[in-house]
């Protein structure tokens, strides 16, 4: 699976620095989406919108996968709509358990880190054998839709891990701050 693991010390800095503006913009997009969704008065609607955007993006990307003219649009929207929206879609769950003070900051950090992990993982993957071009029609659409679902699950899993790590760090910080405040008295 990871045949290029010995290249990690070389690839990681290259992937990290080469795509740094993309990571930052992805984090900014997640923060902006979070702030915009917080302005919606209905919590249920605010929770449904990112899920609907992700679902519509997957259907759109699967529908245009056979047309190479849309390849750039699909890739750019994956960086700036798809991945950040998955991270933002998990915020209601995170808010229930972790109670982040600045949810937009949490979303920005997690979105950037998730993208770093996904691109580093892609750089470490062994080169795949050439695949035939996508089949037009229903079979090609369903194949691309399944790939989109798998990508959504991977990004969601990485985002949950990122939120969990941030939650633990925030909890440790609050406990340390409370302990140092109690020690001063």
Backbone torsions as a table, in degrees:
resi	resn	phi	psi	omega
1	UNK	NA	-56.9	178.8
2	UNK	-106.9	78.5	-178.6
3	UNK	-75.2	-22.3	-177.0
4	UNK	-97.2	25.9	-176.6
5	UNK	-62.1	-30.1	178.3
6	UNK	-68.9	-15.3	178.0
7	UNK	-88.8	0.7	-177.3
8	UNK	-54.3	-46.6	179.7
9	UNK	-62.3	-25.2	179.1
10	UNK	-88.5	-44.2	-174.7
11	UNK	-73.3	-39.0	-174.5
12	UNK	-58.9	-49.4	178.1
13	UNK	-63.3	-35.5	179.1
14	UNK	-65.8	-46.9	179.2
15	UNK	-64.6	-40.0	-178.5
16	UNK	-64.5	-48.3	-176.1
17	UNK	-78.6	-36.8	-177.7
18	UNK	-63.9	-40.0	-177.0
19	UNK	-101.8	15.7	-177.8
20	UNK	-53.7	-46.0	177.3
21	UNK	-61.9	-33.3	179.0
22	UNK	-66.6	-43.1	178.7
23	UNK	-61.5	-45.9	-178.9
24	UNK	-63.0	-44.1	179.1
25	UNK	-66.0	-36.3	176.5
26	UNK	-63.0	-43.7	176.9
27	UNK	-63.9	-40.7	177.8
28	UNK	-64.1	-42.4	177.8
29	UNK	-60.2	-44.1	179.1
30	UNK	-62.4	-41.0	178.7
31	UNK	-65.2	-42.9	179.2
32	UNK	-64.6	-44.1	178.6
33	UNK	-61.2	-39.3	179.8
34	UNK	-63.9	-46.6	179.6
35	UNK	-62.6	-42.4	179.6
36	UNK	-65.2	-40.0	179.8
37	UNK	-70.4	-28.2	177.0
38	UNK	-68.5	-20.0	179.5
39	UNK	-79.9	-12.5	176.6
40	UNK	-76.6	128.1	-173.6
41	UNK	-71.0	-32.4	-179.5
42	UNK	-86.3	120.4	-179.8
43	UNK	-65.7	-35.3	179.8
44	UNK	-66.9	-42.9	178.2
45	UNK	-64.6	-40.7	178.6
46	UNK	-64.3	-28.0	177.9
47	UNK	-81.3	-29.2	-176.9
48	UNK	-81.5	-32.6	-174.9
49	UNK	-57.6	-50.4	-179.9
50	UNK	-63.8	-35.4	178.2
51	UNK	-65.3	-41.8	178.3
52	UNK	-64.9	-40.2	178.9
53	UNK	-63.6	-42.8	178.4
54	UNK	-63.1	-44.4	180.0
55	UNK	-63.3	-44.8	179.0
56	UNK	-65.4	-37.4	178.1
57	UNK	-63.6	-42.7	-179.4
58	UNK	-62.7	-42.1	179.4
59	UNK	-65.7	-44.2	179.2
60	UNK	-62.8	-46.5	-178.9
61	UNK	-63.2	-38.5	177.8
62	UNK	-68.0	-35.4	-178.2
63	UNK	-71.0	-34.4	-176.8
64	UNK	-100.3	7.9	-176.2
65	UNK	-63.0	-29.8	-178.7
66	UNK	-80.4	-15.0	-179.8
67	UNK	-97.3	110.5	-176.0
68	UNK	-69.3	-13.9	178.0
69	UNK	-66.9	-26.1	-178.6
70	UNK	-95.0	2.5	-175.6
71	UNK	-60.1	-44.0	178.8
72	UNK	-64.0	-41.9	179.4
73	UNK	-64.0	-40.1	179.0
74	UNK	-65.1	-44.8	-178.9
75	UNK	-66.4	-44.3	179.3
76	UNK	-65.7	-41.9	-180.0
77	UNK	-69.7	-26.1	175.4
78	UNK	-65.2	-40.7	179.6
79	UNK	-70.5	-38.8	-169.1
80	UNK	-109.4	-5.2	176.6
81	UNK	-126.5	-55.0	-171.7
82	UNK	-63.1	-60.6	-177.4
83	UNK	-64.2	-45.9	177.7
84	UNK	-62.5	-36.3	-179.5
85	UNK	-68.2	-33.3	176.0
86	UNK	-64.2	-42.9	178.8
87	UNK	-63.1	-43.7	-179.2
88	UNK	-69.1	-33.2	-179.6
89	UNK	-64.2	-25.0	179.8
90	UNK	-86.3	-6.1	-177.6
91	UNK	-60.5	-39.6	177.7
92	UNK	-58.2	-38.2	176.8
93	UNK	-65.8	-42.8	179.8
94	UNK	-65.2	-42.0	179.8
95	UNK	-62.4	-32.3	-179.9
96	UNK	-66.5	-37.8	-175.0
97	UNK	-101.0	-38.2	-170.8
98	UNK	-103.1	-22.5	-179.4
99	UNK	52.9	62.3	180.0
100	UNK	-69.5	136.9	178.8
101	UNK	-70.7	-43.8	178.6
102	UNK	-118.2	85.5	-176.0
103	UNK	-62.1	-33.2	-179.9
104	UNK	-63.4	-37.2	179.0
105	UNK	-69.4	-41.6	177.2
106	UNK	-60.0	-46.3	-179.1
107	UNK	-62.9	-40.4	-179.8
108	UNK	-63.8	-46.0	-179.2
109	UNK	-65.0	-46.8	-177.6
110	UNK	-65.3	-41.4	179.8
111	UNK	-62.1	-43.0	179.4
112	UNK	-65.7	-43.8	-178.9
113	UNK	-67.7	-39.4	178.1
114	UNK	-61.4	-42.2	179.3
115	UNK	-66.4	-38.1	176.3
116	UNK	-61.2	-45.0	179.9
117	UNK	-64.0	-44.7	-178.6
118	UNK	-63.2	-42.8	-178.9
119	UNK	-72.8	-35.5	176.1
120	UNK	-66.7	-41.2	177.5
121	UNK	-61.9	-41.1	177.8
122	UNK	-64.2	-35.9	178.6
123	UNK	-70.9	-28.1	-178.7
124	UNK	-86.3	-15.0	-178.3
125	UNK	-65.3	145.9	177.9
126	UNK	-68.6	147.3	179.4
127	UNK	-60.4	133.8	-177.6
128	UNK	-87.8	156.2	176.5
129	UNK	-68.6	149.6	-179.8
130	UNK	-57.4	136.5	-178.9
131	UNK	-110.3	144.0	178.0
132	UNK	-61.9	151.8	179.1
133	UNK	-59.2	154.7	-178.7
134	UNK	-57.4	142.8	179.9
135	UNK	-82.7	124.3	177.2
136	UNK	-69.6	153.7	178.2
137	UNK	106.6	-166.0	-173.9
138	UNK	-65.5	-39.8	-178.8
139	UNK	-63.1	-44.2	177.5
140	UNK	-65.3	-39.4	178.2
141	UNK	-62.3	-46.6	-179.9
142	UNK	-65.5	-37.3	177.7
143	UNK	-62.6	-46.4	179.1
144	UNK	-67.1	-34.4	178.6
145	UNK	-66.3	-40.2	176.9
146	UNK	-65.3	-41.1	176.9
147	UNK	-61.4	-39.6	177.5
148	UNK	-64.6	-39.3	178.1
149	UNK	-65.2	-41.5	178.3
150	UNK	-64.7	-42.0	178.0
151	UNK	-63.5	-38.4	178.1
152	UNK	-63.8	-44.0	179.5
153	UNK	-64.3	-40.9	178.9
154	UNK	-64.8	-46.0	179.8
155	UNK	-64.4	-41.4	178.4
156	UNK	-63.0	-39.9	178.6
157	UNK	-65.5	-44.4	177.4
158	UNK	-62.7	-39.0	179.8
159	UNK	-65.7	-41.6	178.0
160	UNK	-62.4	-40.4	176.9
161	UNK	-63.9	-42.6	178.5
162	UNK	-62.0	-44.4	177.6
163	UNK	-63.8	-38.8	178.9
164	UNK	-63.3	-43.3	178.6
165	UNK	-63.1	-44.5	178.0
166	UNK	-63.3	-38.0	178.0
167	UNK	-62.9	-43.1	178.5
168	UNK	-65.6	-43.3	179.0
169	UNK	-62.9	-42.0	178.9
170	UNK	-64.8	-41.1	178.8
171	UNK	-63.6	-44.6	178.9
172	UNK	-63.1	-39.2	179.0
173	UNK	-64.2	-45.2	179.5
174	UNK	-64.0	-41.5	179.1
175	UNK	-66.0	-42.0	178.6
176	UNK	-65.2	-39.2	178.2
177	UNK	-66.4	-40.7	178.9
178	UNK	-67.5	-39.5	-179.9
179	UNK	-67.8	-39.7	179.2
180	UNK	-71.4	-32.3	176.8
181	UNK	-69.2	-36.3	178.9
182	UNK	-73.1	-31.2	-179.6
183	UNK	-72.3	-26.5	-179.8
184	UNK	-74.0	-25.1	-176.6
185	UNK	-80.3	NA	NA
